[in-house]
Amino acid sequence: MHSLMLSLKLAEVLIYSGKTVRSFPLCRAFVSASPRPLQGKEEAEQCKNVKEAADAVKDGAKQVKETTEYIQDVASTASGRVSKMTKDVTEKVTETTDSVTEKAKGSVSGVVATVKNATDIINNKTGGD
């Protein structure tokens, strides 16, 4: 990248000065398709830091994904348990309500029968109808 910038700058200077590349035979070294020159120590350190940061972001994303999957699993399990508990409680409440209703009907029937018996006894004793 650095050599490309130098090449562009050199081309700009040559164009403005009216000279051609042929006027400067050494310029071909800058324009050749040779590999990049060795990076400076600071550039190498920056590249290393960028790579480490990218790896840290990748590891962090992986941990976030694993945590999210764990939370979804826990939420799903808890939801299933709550649904089962709700169903069980609803069944128990229904059973209890039915039992109380039956007992209440029995109690009312018993009270009505007792009142009828008492009325019959009173009518028999008093000679009424």
Residue pairs with C-beta under 8 A, 6 or more apart in sequence:
1 36
2 37
3 30
3 36
3 37
6 30
7 30
7 31
10 27
10 30
14 20
14 21
14 23
14 24
14 27
21 27
21 28
21 31
39 47
122 128
123 129
